[in-house]
């Protein structure tokens, strides 16, 4: 009867070993699944950033086209640049942003 007792002890120990191995395997697969989820989140975030960046770029291009279409007086650019001691490009850009209104552009530059 003693031989039967040792067999049961071995089965219990084997069962405990199997349970520990099973838990260890579950932890390992959980980590792999978490990494896959993290990878998916990163890919989604990168796609979102790329889409946002592209939208910003398109908005900036559209804004530049709108500003280029604004008619401005070259004399106004010269006056603003000379009187406020600015680069002509800055004076021109500000004048375009204010739709050619020299008074509004000067007020903006002074504030």
Buried (B, 14 or more C-beta within 10 A) or exposed (E): EEEEEEEEEEEEEEEEEEEEEEEEEEEEEEEEEEEEEEEEEEEEEEEEEEEEEEEEEEEEEEEEEEBEEEEBEEEBBEBBBEEBEBEEEBBBBBBBBBEBBBEBBBEEBEE
